[in-house]
Amino acid sequence: MCALAVKAILTDIEGTTTSIGFVKDVLFPYAKQYTMKYLQRTWNTEETQNIVHDLIQLKEHEKYLEELNVTEEQICPETVAKFINVLIEKDLKLSPLKNLQGLVWAEGYQSGVLKGHVYPDVPFAFKCWHNANICLAIYSSGSIKAQKMLFNQTEYGDLLPYISKHFDTTSGHKHQVESYKNIARDMDYDISDILFLTDVIKEAEAARLAGMQVVILSRPGNALISERDKSQFLVVNDFSKIKIVAK
C-alpha cells in the first residue's frame, strides 16, 4: 500500500471510528426513552426553549401537528418528545434534534450508564497520528457536544486530547462539496493535505471533489461497497491498514 502524505486527518464517527450498532442500538434508544423526562425537567430553561423553537420551525413539525391534530398552543414536553421520536425513527440529520439528543446523552454519560464505543484500532491510531504532529479533526452529523462526550468517555478512556477540532452540520451537509471546503478553511490547511475517513460513498465523493484525499472504512455492519467504488477509492477495514506519513 502506498503511503499517504498528509498534514491533517478528518474522520467521520458512525461506521468509521464507532460501530453503527452503538448509535442505532444504544444512543438512539436511550434518547427515545429519556427525552420526555429531560424536557419535562428543563422545559422552562432558555436552552430547552431555544431548541424547541428551532424544532417547531422545521417543515416536518407542521406535518406532524396536522397528523396529530394539535395546535401550536398545545405544544408541551410530551408532544415535542413524540416528535423527537419520529425524527429519530427517520434518522434525520437536523441540528435541533442533534442538539437535544446531545443534552440527553450528556446525562447518560455523566451517570456512567453510557460509554462511548470506538473500535480497538482507534485509540492506537489516534495516538500515533498525534505523536506524528498530524492534526486530527472529527466531522459528524452528531452535535459537537455529543462528539466530545463520546470520545471523552470511551471504553478505552479519554481520547479527546488527541483531537484538535470538531465539526458538525453547522459546517454544511456531509454530502455537499462546499462543506469540506468550509472545513479546510477553518482548519487552515491546503485541502489536498487533508485525509478524510468515512464509510459513506456520497461523503467520500463530496470530499474528493472538494480536493481532499479519501479512504473508505469497511467495518462490520457497514453498507456493502460495490466493486466500482472499490476501484475508485482506497478501502480498508481498520485504521491500522492506512499508512500515514506526516507531510
ABEGO torsion letter per residue (X at the ends): XBBBBBABBBBBABGAABBAAAAAAAAAAAAAAAAAAAAAAAAABAAAAAAAAAAAABAAAAAAAAAAGBBAAABBAAAAAAAAAAAAAAGBBBAAAAAAAAAAAAAAAAAGABBBBBBAAAAAAAAAAAAAGBBBBBBBABBAAAAAAAAABBAAEBAAAABABBBBAAAEBAABAAAAAAAAAAAGBBAAABBBBBABAAAAAAAAAAGBBBBBBBBBGBBBBBAAAAAABBBBABAAABBBBBX
